[in-house]
Amino acid sequence: MAGEVKIEVWLDSAAYMKRFKRLFLGARELEVESARVQKDFLLCKLRGVDDVNAAMSLKGRTVAIAREDAKLPKGGYFIQDILGAKVVDEEGNEVGTLVDVLERPASQIYVVQGESEHLIPAVPAFIRNTDAEKGIITVHMIEGL
């Protein structure tokens, strides 16, 4: 479709992002006329982006959603909601602070900075509970993490 843009989605799925009717490029609001999923990407027709030249002018730019437009499931959170969270083990001992989340093919990796740096796979075997509201992540630690 003329003027359609291809967006690399940094959410859990492109299908989730498809439901948004507006996106933001900095302070500029962009109205989504149509959207469809292609693999892990979202193909969008944006109002005012009517040809390949207009679409190419957006290449390499980051679009965002309005937080108030996002309806997360109960217990859901965005990564930015947990960055800076206190990380504790199952006995309540402080491990450190979540400073980064690395995207890897098998799973996300939580980078936790404490007395030393810990790389913890973000899978149920290690992440026991995430309370984004309280800013606490409970993890199961094993030797070598």
ROTOR-318207 format. One record per atom (N, C-alpha, C): residue number from 1; residue in one letter; x, y, z. Coordinates in pm, 1 decimal, padded with zeros to 6 digits. Example, Ala and Ser with C-alpha at 12.3 -4.5 7.8 and 13.67 -1.06 7.14 Angstrom:
% ROTOR-318207
+------+------+----------+----------+----------+
! resi ! resn !       px !       py !       pz !
+------+------+----------+----------+----------+
!    1 !    a !  01319.0 ! -00569.0 !  00780.0 !
!    1 !    a !  01230.0 ! -00450.0 !  00780.0 !
!    1 !    a !  01320.0 ! -00330.0 !  00780.0 !
!    2 !    s !  01285.0 ! -00225.0 !  00708.0 !
!    2 !    s !  01367.0 ! -00106.0 !  00714.0 !
!    2 !    s !  01290.0 !  00003.0 !  00787.0 !
+------+------+----------+----------+----------+
This chain:
% ROTOR-318207
+------+------+----------+----------+----------+
! resi ! resn !       px !       py !       pz !
+------+------+----------+----------+----------+
!    1 !    m !  00085.2 ! -00117.8 !  00000.0 !
!    1 !    m !  00000.0 !  00000.0 !  00000.0 !
!    1 !    m !  00089.7 !  00124.0 !  00000.0 !
!    2 !    a !  00055.3 !  00222.3 ! -00078.4 !
!    2 !    a !  00136.2 !  00344.3 ! -00090.0 !
!    2 !    a !  00145.5 !  00417.1 !  00044.1 !
!    3 !    g !  00267.1 !  00445.3 !  00085.2 !
!    3 !    g !  00289.0 !  00518.3 !  00209.0 !
!    3 !    g !  00287.6 !  00432.9 !  00333.9 !
!    4 !    e !  00272.8 !  00302.4 !  00319.4 !
!    4 !    e !  00271.6 !  00213.6 !  00434.8 !
!    4 !    e !  00410.6 !  00209.3 !  00497.5 !
!    5 !    v !  00416.5 !  00210.7 !  00629.8 !
!    5 !    v !  00544.8 !  00204.3 !  00699.6 !
!    5 !    v !  00555.6 !  00071.6 !  00774.6 !
!    6 !    k !  00677.9 !  00023.2 !  00784.6 !
!    6 !    k !  00706.5 ! -00101.6 !  00854.0 !
!    6 !    k !  00767.4 ! -00065.7 !  00989.4 !
!    7 !    i !  00703.9 ! -00113.5 !  01096.3 !
!    7 !    i !  00747.1 ! -00080.0 !  01232.0 !
!    7 !    i !  00797.5 ! -00205.7 !  01302.4 !
!    8 !    e !  00919.9 ! -00197.8 !  01353.0 !
!    8 !    e !  00972.9 ! -00304.8 !  01436.8 !
!    8 !    e !  00913.0 ! -00285.0 !  01576.0 !
!    9 !    v !  00841.9 ! -00384.8 !  01623.5 !
!    9 !    v !  00766.5 ! -00373.1 !  01748.4 !
!    9 !    v !  00851.3 ! -00419.4 !  01865.9 !
!   10 !    w !  00859.3 ! -00334.9 !  01968.5 !
!   10 !    w !  00935.0 ! -00367.6 !  02088.7 !
!   10 !    w !  00843.8 ! -00408.5 !  02202.6 !
!   11 !    l !  00720.5 ! -00442.1 !  02172.9 !
!   11 !    l !  00626.8 ! -00494.4 !  02271.9 !
!   11 !    l !  00628.5 ! -00646.0 !  02260.5 !
!   12 !    d !  00545.2 ! -00712.2 !  02340.1 !
!   12 !    d !  00540.6 ! -00857.4 !  02334.9 !
!   12 !    d !  00502.4 ! -00910.4 !  02198.2 !
!   13 !    s !  00414.7 ! -00837.4 !  02127.5 !
!   13 !    s !  00374.4 ! -00884.8 !  01995.3 !
!   13 !    s !  00327.9 ! -00769.2 !  01908.3 !
!   14 !    a !  00343.4 ! -00788.6 !  01779.3 !
!   14 !    a !  00293.7 ! -00689.4 !  01683.3 !
!   14 !    a !  00141.4 ! -00685.8 !  01687.1 !
!   15 !    a !  00077.8 ! -00799.8 !  01715.3 !
!   15 !    a ! -00068.3 ! -00805.2 !  01722.4 !
!   15 !    a ! -00120.2 ! -00713.0 !  01833.0 !
!   16 !    y ! -00048.9 ! -00704.7 !  01944.7 !
!   16 !    y ! -00089.7 ! -00614.4 !  02053.4 !
!   16 !    y ! -00082.7 ! -00469.7 !  02006.5 !
!   17 !    m !  00020.8 ! -00434.8 !  01933.8 !
!   17 !    m !  00036.8 ! -00296.5 !  01889.0 !
!   17 !    m ! -00063.5 ! -00260.6 !  01780.3 !
!   18 !    k ! -00114.7 ! -00357.9 !  01709.9 !
!   18 !    k ! -00209.4 ! -00334.1 !  01600.7 !
!   18 !    k ! -00334.9 ! -00261.0 !  01648.1 !
!   19 !    r ! -00372.1 ! -00276.7 !  01772.3 !
!   19 !    r ! -00496.7 ! -00217.6 !  01822.4 !
!   19 !    r ! -00488.2 ! -00067.0 !  01846.4 !
!   20 !    f ! -00367.8 ! -00009.7 !  01846.8 !
!   20 !    f ! -00353.2 !  00132.7 !  01874.8 !
!   20 !    f ! -00395.2 !  00215.9 !  01754.4 !
!   21 !    k ! -00471.5 !  00320.2 !  01780.2 !
!   21 !    k ! -00522.5 !  00407.4 !  01674.2 !
!   21 !    k ! -00438.0 !  00533.2 !  01657.3 !
!   22 !    r ! -00342.0 !  00551.5 !  01747.7 !
!   22 !    r ! -00251.3 !  00665.3 !  01735.5 !
!   22 !    r ! -00113.4 !  00624.5 !  01785.3 !
!   23 !    l ! -00013.5 !  00680.1 !  01720.4 !
!   23 !    l !  00126.5 !  00659.1 !  01757.0 !
!   23 !    l !  00189.1 !  00797.1 !  01768.5 !
!   24 !    f !  00304.7 !  00803.6 !  01831.7 !
!   24 !    f !  00370.5 !  00932.1 !  01849.5 !
!   24 !    f !  00513.5 !  00925.5 !  01798.9 !
!   25 !    l !  00552.5 !  01030.4 !  01729.4 !
!   25 !    l !  00688.6 !  01049.3 !  01682.4 !
!   25 !    l !  00735.1 !  01176.0 !  01752.7 !
!   26 !    g !  00800.1 !  01156.9 !  01867.7 !
!   26 !    g !  00828.6 !  01270.8 !  01953.9 !
!   26 !    g !  00695.4 !  01325.2 !  02003.6 !
!   27 !    a !  00672.2 !  01454.2 !  01989.2 !
!   27 !    a !  00546.1 !  01516.2 !  02032.0 !
!   27 !    a !  00439.2 !  01509.4 !  01922.1 !
!   28 !    r !  00477.3 !  01466.8 !  01803.4 !
!   28 !    r !  00384.0 !  01461.6 !  01689.4 !
!   28 !    r !  00296.6 !  01337.8 !  01695.4 !
!   29 !    e !  00165.4 !  01359.2 !  01697.7 !
!   29 !    e !  00071.2 !  01248.2 !  01699.3 !
!   29 !    e !  00042.0 !  01203.7 !  01556.5 !
!   30 !    l !  00046.6 !  01072.5 !  01534.1 !
!   30 !    l !  00019.6 !  01014.4 !  01402.7 !
!   30 !    l ! -00104.4 !  00926.1 !  01413.5 !
!   31 !    e ! -00201.9 !  00950.4 !  01328.2 !
!   31 !    e ! -00323.6 !  00869.8 !  01328.8 !
!   31 !    e ! -00303.5 !  00746.0 !  01242.1 !
!   32 !    v ! -00335.4 !  00630.0 !  01297.1 !
!   32 !    v ! -00323.8 !  00503.5 !  01224.9 !
!   32 !    v ! -00453.4 !  00480.2 !  01148.0 !
!   33 !    e ! -00443.9 !  00477.7 !  01015.4 !
!   33 !    e ! -00561.5 !  00451.6 !  00931.1 !
!   33 !    e ! -00588.6 !  00302.5 !  00918.8 !
!   34 !    s ! -00481.8 !  00224.0 !  00909.2 !
!   34 !    s ! -00495.1 !  00078.6 !  00903.8 !
!   34 !    s ! -00364.4 !  00017.0 !  00950.5 !
!   35 !    a ! -00373.3 ! -00106.8 !  00995.6 !
!   35 !    a ! -00253.7 ! -00177.2 !  01042.5 !
!   35 !    a ! -00272.2 ! -00326.7 !  01021.8 !
!   36 !    r ! -00161.4 ! -00391.2 !  00991.1 !
!   36 !    r ! -00162.8 ! -00536.7 !  00976.4 !
!   36 !    r ! -00029.1 ! -00592.0 !  01022.5 !
!   37 !    v ! -00031.0 ! -00714.8 !  01065.0 !
!   37 !    v !  00088.8 ! -00781.0 !  01115.6 !
!   37 !    v !  00153.9 ! -00859.3 !  01003.6 !
!   38 !    q !  00286.8 ! -00847.0 !  00994.6 !
!   38 !    q !  00365.4 ! -00928.0 !  00901.6 !
!   38 !    q !  00485.3 ! -00978.9 !  00980.2 !
!   39 !    k !  00482.5 ! -01108.0 !  01013.3 !
!   39 !    k !  00584.0 ! -01169.0 !  01100.6 !
!   39 !    k !  00586.0 ! -01092.7 !  01232.3 !
!   40 !    d !  00701.7 ! -01038.9 !  01274.1 !
!   40 !    d !  00710.7 ! -00965.3 !  01400.2 !
!   40 !    d !  00700.9 ! -00814.6 !  01380.5 !
!   41 !    f !  00657.0 ! -00772.6 !  01263.9 !
!   41 !    f !  00648.9 ! -00630.3 !  01231.4 !
!   41 !    f !  00503.7 ! -00587.3 !  01217.2 !
!   42 !    l !  00483.2 ! -00456.8 !  01229.7 !
!   42 !    l !  00352.5 ! -00398.2 !  01207.0 !
!   42 !    l !  00362.5 ! -00310.3 !  01083.1 !
!   43 !    l !  00275.7 ! -00334.1 !  00986.6 !
!   43 !    l !  00269.7 ! -00250.6 !  00867.7 !
!   43 !    l !  00152.0 ! -00155.9 !  00885.5 !
!   44 !    c !  00180.2 ! -00024.9 !  00883.7 !
!   44 !    c !  00078.4 !  00075.9 !  00912.0 !
!   44 !    c !  00063.7 !  00174.6 !  00798.4 !
!   45 !    k ! -00058.6 !  00214.3 !  00777.4 !
!   45 !    k ! -00087.1 !  00329.1 !  00691.2 !
!   45 !    k ! -00121.2 !  00442.2 !  00786.8 !
!   46 !    l ! -00039.6 !  00546.6 !  00785.7 !
!   46 !    l ! -00056.3 !  00661.6 !  00874.2 !
!   46 !    l ! -00115.6 !  00778.0 !  00795.5 !
!   47 !    r ! -00209.4 !  00848.6 !  00856.7 !
!   47 !    r ! -00270.0 !  00964.8 !  00790.5 !
!   47 !    r ! -00160.7 !  01066.4 !  00758.7 !
!   48 !    g ! -00158.9 !  01114.0 !  00633.4 !
!   48 !    g ! -00061.6 !  01213.0 !  00590.2 !
!   48 !    g !  00066.8 !  01153.3 !  00534.5 !
!   49 !    v !  00082.4 !  01022.3 !  00547.0 !
!   49 !    v !  00198.5 !  00953.8 !  00488.7 !
!   49 !    v !  00143.1 !  00876.7 !  00368.8 !
!   50 !    d !  00147.9 !  00942.8 !  00251.3 !
!   50 !    d !  00074.7 !  00891.6 !  00136.2 !
!   50 !    d !  00159.9 !  00836.2 !  00023.0 !
!   51 !    d !  00291.6 !  00845.2 !  00036.0 !
!   51 !    d !  00375.7 !  00790.0 ! -00070.0 !
!   51 !    d !  00506.0 !  00739.0 ! -00010.4 !
!   52 !    v !  00584.1 !  00674.4 ! -00093.9 !
!   52 !    v !  00708.5 !  00613.0 ! -00047.7 !
!   52 !    v !  00805.3 !  00717.1 !  00008.5 !
!   53 !    n !  00808.3 !  00836.7 ! -00049.0 !
!   53 !    n !  00898.8 !  00940.8 !  00002.0 !
!   53 !    n !  00861.0 !  00982.9 !  00143.2 !
!   54 !    a !  00732.9 !  00999.2 !  00169.2 !
!   54 !    a !  00687.5 !  01035.4 !  00304.2 !
!   54 !    a !  00717.9 !  00922.2 !  00401.6 !
!   55 !    a !  00697.1 !  00798.8 !  00358.2 !
!   55 !    a !  00725.8 !  00683.5 !  00444.0 !
!   55 !    a !  00875.7 !  00674.2 !  00473.0 !
!   56 !    m !  00959.0 !  00696.2 !  00371.4 !
!   56 !    m !  01104.5 !  00687.7 !  00389.5 !
!   56 !    m !  01156.6 !  00796.6 !  00483.4 !
!   57 !    s !  01085.9 !  00909.6 !  00492.8 !
!   57 !    s !  01129.6 !  01016.0 !  00583.9 !
!   57 !    s !  01117.7 !  00973.1 !  00729.8 !
!   58 !    l !  01042.9 !  00865.8 !  00756.1 !
!   58 !    l !  01026.6 !  00814.3 !  00892.4 !
!   58 !    l !  01124.3 !  00701.5 !  00924.6 !
!   59 !    k !  01198.5 !  00656.4 !  00825.0 !
!   59 !    k !  01290.6 !  00543.3 !  00843.4 !
!   59 !    k !  01391.5 !  00572.2 !  00954.7 !
!   60 !    g !  01407.6 !  00473.2 !  01043.0 !
!   60 !    g !  01504.4 !  00484.8 !  01151.4 !
!   60 !    g !  01454.8 !  00563.6 !  01271.5 !
!   61 !    r !  01333.9 !  00614.7 !  01264.2 !
!   61 !    r !  01277.7 !  00693.1 !  01374.5 !
!   61 !    r !  01205.3 !  00600.3 !  01470.6 !
!   62 !    t !  01193.4 !  00639.8 !  01595.1 !
!   62 !    t !  01125.0 !  00560.4 !  01696.5 !
!   62 !    t !  00986.2 !  00617.5 !  01719.8 !
!   63 !    v !  00886.4 !  00531.1 !  01709.0 !
!   63 !    v !  00750.4 !  00571.2 !  01741.5 !
!   63 !    v !  00716.2 !  00516.3 !  01879.5 !
!   64 !    a !  00621.0 !  00580.7 !  01944.5 !
!   64 !    a !  00580.4 !  00540.0 !  02078.4 !
!   64 !    a !  00428.3 !  00534.3 !  02084.2 !
!   65 !    i !  00378.8 !  00472.8 !  02188.9 !
!   65 !    i !  00235.8 !  00470.8 !  02216.8 !
!   65 !    i !  00210.5 !  00558.6 !  02338.2 !
!   66 !    a !  00087.2 !  00600.3 !  02353.5 !
!   66 !    a !  00048.2 !  00673.0 !  02474.6 !
!   66 !    a !  00017.7 !  00569.9 !  02582.0 !
!   67 !    r !  00077.9 !  00586.6 !  02695.0 !
!   67 !    r !  00059.9 !  00491.1 !  02803.4 !
!   67 !    r ! -00087.5 !  00472.9 !  02839.5 !
!   68 !    e ! -00164.3 !  00581.5 !  02835.7 !
!   68 !    e ! -00306.5 !  00570.8 !  02871.1 !
!   68 !    e ! -00386.0 !  00490.3 !  02768.7 !
!   69 !    d ! -00331.9 !  00469.6 !  02648.6 !
!   69 !    d ! -00398.2 !  00387.5 !  02547.8 !
!   69 !    d ! -00373.4 !  00238.4 !  02569.7 !
!   70 !    a ! -00275.9 !  00205.0 !  02650.1 !
!   70 !    a ! -00237.2 !  00064.7 !  02671.1 !
!   70 !    a ! -00319.8 !  00003.7 !  02783.0 !
!   71 !    k ! -00393.3 ! -00097.5 !  02749.6 !
!   71 !    k ! -00470.5 ! -00171.4 !  02848.7 !
!   71 !    k ! -00395.9 ! -00302.6 !  02874.2 !
!   72 !    l ! -00321.5 ! -00306.7 !  02983.5 !
!   72 !    l ! -00242.5 ! -00425.2 !  03014.9 !
!   72 !    l ! -00326.7 ! -00525.3 !  03093.2 !
!   73 !    p ! -00299.8 ! -00653.3 !  03075.7 !
!   73 !    p ! -00370.6 ! -00752.9 !  03156.0 !
!   73 !    p ! -00329.8 ! -00740.0 !  03302.8 !
!   74 !    k ! -00412.2 ! -00792.7 !  03391.0 !
!   74 !    k ! -00382.0 ! -00787.7 !  03533.9 !
!   74 !    k ! -00243.1 ! -00846.0 !  03558.9 !
!   75 !    g ! -00161.3 ! -00772.2 !  03632.0 !
!   75 !    g ! -00024.9 ! -00815.2 !  03659.6 !
!   75 !    g !  00072.8 ! -00780.5 !  03549.0 !
!   76 !    g !  00022.7 ! -00724.5 !  03438.1 !
!   76 !    g !  00109.5 ! -00686.7 !  03326.9 !
!   76 !    g !  00183.5 ! -00557.4 !  03356.9 !
!   77 !    y !  00295.5 ! -00539.8 !  03291.1 !
!   77 !    y !  00376.8 ! -00419.4 !  03311.7 !
!   77 !    y !  00466.2 ! -00400.3 !  03189.9 !
!   78 !    f !  00515.5 ! -00278.6 !  03175.3 !
!   78 !    f !  00615.5 ! -00248.8 !  03074.1 !
!   78 !    f !  00752.1 ! -00260.4 !  03138.8 !
!   79 !    i !  00854.3 ! -00287.5 !  03059.3 !
!   79 !    i !  00990.1 ! -00298.9 !  03112.1 !
!   79 !    i !  01028.5 ! -00173.4 !  03189.3 !
!   80 !    q !  00991.4 ! -00057.0 !  03137.9 !
!   80 !    q !  01027.5 !  00067.1 !  03207.9 !
!   80 !    q !  00966.6 !  00073.3 !  03346.5 !
!   81 !    d !  00857.9 ! -00003.2 !  03370.5 !
!   81 !    d !  00795.2 ! -00005.2 !  03502.4 !
!   81 !    d !  00879.6 ! -00078.6 !  03605.7 !
!   82 !    i !  00966.1 ! -00168.0 !  03560.4 !
!   82 !    i !  01044.4 ! -00246.9 !  03656.1 !
!   82 !    i !  01192.2 ! -00209.3 !  03660.5 !
!   83 !    l !  01237.2 ! -00127.8 !  03565.6 !
!   83 !    l !  01376.6 ! -00082.5 !  03573.2 !
!   83 !    l !  01394.1 ! -00002.6 !  03701.8 !
!   84 !    g !  01497.9 ! -00033.6 !  03775.8 !
!   84 !    g !  01520.2 !  00030.7 !  03904.8 !
!   84 !    g !  01457.6 ! -00045.1 !  04020.5 !
!   85 !    a !  01386.1 ! -00155.1 !  03991.2 !
!   85 !    a !  01323.0 ! -00234.4 !  04096.9 !
!   85 !    a !  01428.8 ! -00303.7 !  04182.0 !
!   86 !    k !  01393.9 ! -00321.3 !  04308.9 !
!   86 !    k !  01480.4 ! -00396.7 !  04399.4 !
!   86 !    k !  01460.8 ! -00544.6 !  04369.4 !
!   87 !    v !  01571.6 ! -00617.5 !  04358.1 !
!   87 !    v !  01566.8 ! -00760.7 !  04331.1 !
!   87 !    v !  01609.8 ! -00833.0 !  04458.0 !
!   88 !    v !  01523.1 ! -00926.0 !  04503.4 !
!   88 !    v !  01550.4 ! -01002.4 !  04625.4 !
!   88 !    v !  01540.6 ! -01150.4 !  04594.4 !
!   89 !    d !  01610.0 ! -01231.7 !  04676.6 !
!   89 !    d !  01596.8 ! -01376.3 !  04659.8 !
!   89 !    d !  01473.4 ! -01423.8 !  04737.7 !
!   90 !    e !  01447.8 ! -01553.4 !  04734.0 !
!   90 !    e !  01326.8 ! -01608.4 !  04795.5 !
!   90 !    e !  01324.1 ! -01595.0 !  04947.4 !
!   91 !    e !  01440.3 ! -01571.2 !  05007.4 !
!   91 !    e !  01446.5 ! -01549.9 !  05152.1 !
!   91 !    e !  01437.1 ! -01401.7 !  05187.4 !
!   92 !    g !  01426.3 ! -01315.7 !  05087.1 !
!   92 !    g !  01414.4 ! -01171.9 !  05110.0 !
!   92 !    g !  01547.7 ! -01098.8 !  05114.0 !
!   93 !    n !  01658.4 ! -01169.2 !  05087.5 !
!   93 !    n !  01789.5 ! -01104.7 !  05085.2 !
!   93 !    n !  01804.6 ! -01023.2 !  04957.9 !
!   94 !    e !  01855.5 ! -00901.7 !  04970.8 !
!   94 !    e !  01869.4 ! -00815.2 !  04853.9 !
!   94 !    e !  01981.7 ! -00865.9 !  04763.2 !
!   95 !    v !  01949.0 ! -00880.6 !  04634.5 !
!   95 !    v !  02044.7 ! -00922.6 !  04533.4 !
!   95 !    v !  02102.7 ! -00799.6 !  04464.6 !
!   96 !    g !  02017.5 ! -00699.5 !  04442.6 !
!   96 !    g !  02061.2 ! -00577.1 !  04376.2 !
!   96 !    g !  01943.9 ! -00503.2 !  04314.8 !
!   97 !    t !  01974.1 ! -00427.0 !  04211.8 !
!   97 !    t !  01874.8 ! -00344.8 !  04142.3 !
!   97 !    t !  01873.1 ! -00382.6 !  03994.8 !
!   98 !    l !  01752.9 ! -00392.3 !  03937.7 !
!   98 !    l !  01740.2 ! -00421.2 !  03795.1 !
!   98 !    l !  01781.2 ! -00296.9 !  03717.5 !
!   99 !    v !  01890.9 ! -00308.3 !  03641.3 !
!   99 !    v !  01943.4 ! -00191.1 !  03569.2 !
!   99 !    v !  01921.9 ! -00198.7 !  03418.4 !
!  100 !    d !  01894.3 ! -00318.8 !  03366.0 !
!  100 !    d !  01874.1 ! -00331.4 !  03221.4 !
!  100 !    d !  01803.6 ! -00463.2 !  03193.9 !
!  101 !    v !  01738.8 ! -00469.6 !  03078.6 !
!  101 !    v !  01677.0 ! -00592.8 !  03030.9 !
!  101 !    v !  01727.9 ! -00615.1 !  02889.6 !
!  102 !    l !  01797.1 ! -00726.0 !  02869.3 !
!  102 !    l !  01853.4 ! -00759.4 !  02738.8 !
!  102 !    l !  01756.7 ! -00849.9 !  02664.0 !
!  103 !    e !  01731.6 ! -00819.1 !  02539.2 !
!  103 !    e !  01644.8 ! -00901.7 !  02454.7 !
!  103 !    e !  01731.1 ! -01007.5 !  02386.6 !
!  104 !    r !  01702.0 ! -01133.2 !  02414.2 !
!  104 !    r !  01773.3 ! -01244.1 !  02352.4 !
!  104 !    r !  01672.6 ! -01340.1 !  02291.7 !
!  105 !    p !  01712.2 ! -01419.7 !  02193.2 !
!  105 !    p !  01616.1 ! -01509.2 !  02126.9 !
!  105 !    p !  01544.6 ! -01604.9 !  02222.2 !
!  106 !    a !  01614.5 ! -01661.3 !  02317.4 !
!  106 !    a !  01552.3 ! -01759.7 !  02406.3 !
!  106 !    a !  01465.2 ! -01694.2 !  02512.5 !
!  107 !    s !  01508.7 ! -01581.8 !  02566.4 !
!  107 !    s !  01433.0 ! -01509.7 !  02668.6 !
!  107 !    s !  01499.2 ! -01375.5 !  02694.6 !
!  108 !    q !  01430.8 ! -01293.3 !  02768.2 !
!  108 !    q !  01494.6 ! -01170.2 !  02814.0 !
!  108 !    q !  01592.6 ! -01207.0 !  02925.4 !
!  109 !    i !  01693.9 ! -01124.5 !  02942.7 !
!  109 !    i !  01791.0 ! -01142.6 !  03050.1 !
!  109 !    i !  01786.6 ! -01017.9 !  03137.3 !
!  110 !    y !  01763.7 ! -01035.4 !  03266.4 !
!  110 !    y !  01764.5 ! -00923.7 !  03359.9 !
!  110 !    y !  01907.5 ! -00898.7 !  03405.6 !
!  111 !    v !  01952.8 ! -00775.8 !  03393.4 !
!  111 !    v !  02084.8 ! -00735.8 !  03441.5 !
!  111 !    v !  02062.5 ! -00671.4 !  03577.6 !
!  112 !    v !  02114.6 ! -00737.1 !  03680.5 !
!  112 !    v !  02094.7 ! -00692.5 !  03818.7 !
!  112 !    v !  02229.7 ! -00651.6 !  03875.3 !
!  113 !    q !  02236.8 ! -00527.8 !  03923.0 !
!  113 !    q !  02360.9 ! -00476.5 !  03980.7 !
!  113 !    q !  02347.1 ! -00471.6 !  04132.3 !
!  114 !    g !  02436.0 ! -00544.1 !  04198.3 !
!  114 !    g !  02443.8 ! -00543.9 !  04343.7 !
!  114 !    g !  02590.5 ! -00534.8 !  04380.5 !
!  115 !    e !  02631.9 ! -00615.4 !  04476.8 !
!  115 !    e !  02775.0 ! -00620.5 !  04507.1 !
!  115 !    e !  02852.4 ! -00668.5 !  04385.4 !
!  116 !    s !  02786.4 ! -00749.1 !  04303.8 !
!  116 !    s !  02840.5 ! -00791.3 !  04174.4 !
!  116 !    s !  02725.0 ! -00788.6 !  04074.6 !
!  117 !    e !  02756.9 ! -00805.9 !  03947.1 !
!  117 !    e !  02652.6 ! -00805.8 !  03844.2 !
!  117 !    e !  02600.2 ! -00946.7 !  03825.4 !
!  118 !    h !  02467.8 ! -00958.4 !  03814.5 !
!  118 !    h !  02402.7 ! -01087.5 !  03792.2 !
!  118 !    h !  02323.6 ! -01079.4 !  03663.1 !
!  119 !    l !  02334.2 ! -01181.8 !  03579.6 !
!  119 !    l !  02254.0 ! -01193.9 !  03458.0 !
!  119 !    l !  02153.9 ! -01306.4 !  03482.4 !
!  120 !    i !  02027.2 ! -01270.5 !  03492.5 !
!  120 !    i !  01923.7 ! -01366.0 !  03531.9 !
!  120 !    i !  01823.7 ! -01382.5 !  03417.6 !
!  121 !    p !  01809.5 ! -01505.2 !  03364.7 !
!  121 !    p !  01709.9 ! -01527.4 !  03259.8 !
!  121 !    p !  01569.7 ! -01495.4 !  03312.0 !
!  122 !    a !  01492.8 ! -01422.9 !  03234.8 !
!  122 !    a !  01357.9 ! -01383.5 !  03276.2 !
!  122 !    a !  01258.7 ! -01493.1 !  03239.3 !
!  123 !    v !  01272.6 ! -01605.7 !  03306.9 !
!  123 !    v !  01184.4 ! -01721.0 !  03287.9 !
!  123 !    v !  01133.5 ! -01764.4 !  03425.5 !
!  124 !    p !  01019.2 ! -01831.5 !  03430.8 !
!  124 !    p !  00960.2 ! -01868.9 !  03560.5 !
!  124 !    p !  01052.4 ! -01947.7 !  03653.6 !
!  125 !    a !  01147.1 ! -02023.0 !  03599.9 !
!  125 !    a !  01238.2 ! -02098.2 !  03685.9 !
!  125 !    a !  01322.4 ! -02005.4 !  03774.0 !
!  126 !    f !  01344.6 ! -01882.3 !  03729.2 !
!  126 !    f !  01427.2 ! -01788.0 !  03804.8 !
!  126 !    f !  01349.3 ! -01667.5 !  03856.3 !
!  127 !    i !  01253.0 ! -01619.0 !  03780.3 !
!  127 !    i !  01174.5 ! -01502.9 !  03822.7 !
!  127 !    i !  01048.4 ! -01555.7 !  03890.6 !
!  128 !    r !  01046.0 ! -01548.4 !  04022.4 !
!  128 !    r !  00935.4 ! -01605.4 !  04099.2 !
!  128 !    r !  00816.4 ! -01510.2 !  04109.2 !
!  129 !    n !  00843.8 ! -01379.6 !  04121.5 !
!  129 !    n !  00735.5 ! -01282.5 !  04132.9 !
!  129 !    n !  00786.5 ! -01145.3 !  04091.5 !
!  130 !    t !  00701.4 ! -01071.8 !  04021.3 !
!  130 !    t !  00732.6 ! -00934.7 !  03983.7 !
!  130 !    t !  00618.4 ! -00846.1 !  04030.6 !
!  131 !    d !  00646.4 ! -00757.4 !  04123.9 !
!  131 !    d !  00547.4 ! -00662.1 !  04172.7 !
!  131 !    d !  00591.5 ! -00523.9 !  04125.6 !
!  132 !    a !  00542.8 ! -00485.4 !  04006.7 !
!  132 !    a !  00582.8 ! -00357.6 !  03947.4 !
!  132 !    a !  00537.9 ! -00240.4 !  04034.0 !
!  133 !    e !  00421.2 ! -00251.3 !  04098.0 !
!  133 !    e !  00371.4 ! -00141.6 !  04181.5 !
!  133 !    e !  00461.7 ! -00116.0 !  04300.8 !
!  134 !    k !  00508.5 ! -00221.4 !  04365.4 !
!  134 !    k !  00596.7 ! -00206.6 !  04481.6 !
!  134 !    k !  00742.8 ! -00193.9 !  04441.6 !
!  135 !    g !  00774.9 ! -00227.1 !  04315.5 !
!  135 !    g !  00912.1 ! -00219.9 !  04269.1 !
!  135 !    g !  01001.1 ! -00328.3 !  04326.8 !
!  136 !    i !  00944.8 ! -00450.4 !  04336.4 !
!  136 !    i !  01020.9 ! -00562.8 !  04391.7 !
!  136 !    i !  01007.6 ! -00684.5 !  04299.7 !
!  137 !    i !  01122.1 ! -00743.6 !  04267.4 !
!  137 !    i !  01126.1 ! -00866.1 !  04188.1 !
!  137 !    i !  01189.1 ! -00973.5 !  04275.2 !
!  138 !    t !  01119.4 ! -01086.0 !  04289.4 !
!  138 !    t !  01172.0 ! -01198.0 !  04368.2 !
!  138 !    t !  01227.1 ! -01302.9 !  04270.6 !
!  139 !    v !  01351.1 ! -01344.1 !  04297.1 !
!  139 !    v !  01417.0 ! -01438.2 !  04207.0 !
!  139 !    v !  01465.4 ! -01562.5 !  04282.2 !
!  140 !    h !  01476.8 ! -01669.4 !  04207.8 !
!  140 !    h !  01539.1 ! -01791.9 !  04259.2 !
!  140 !    h !  01684.5 ! -01790.0 !  04213.0 !
!  141 !    m !  01774.9 ! -01779.4 !  04308.0 !
!  141 !    m !  01917.8 ! -01771.8 !  04275.0 !
!  141 !    m !  01979.1 ! -01911.3 !  04279.8 !
!  142 !    i !  02065.8 ! -01936.6 !  04183.3 !
!  142 !    i !  02147.1 ! -02057.8 !  04186.4 !
!  142 !    i !  02292.4 ! -02013.7 !  04170.5 !
!  143 !    e !  02381.5 ! -02100.5 !  04207.7 !
!  143 !    e !  02523.3 ! -02067.6 !  04195.8 !
!  143 !    e !  02556.1 ! -02040.4 !  04047.9 !
!  144 !    g !  02627.5 ! -01934.9 !  04024.6 !
!  144 !    g !  02668.6 ! -01899.1 !  03889.5 !
!  144 !    g !  02586.8 ! -01788.7 !  03826.2 !
!  145 !    l !  02475.7 ! -01749.7 !  03889.3 !
!  145 !    l !  02394.7 ! -01639.8 !  03833.0 !
!  145 !    l !  02455.2 ! -01505.9 !  03868.3 !
+------+------+----------+----------+----------+
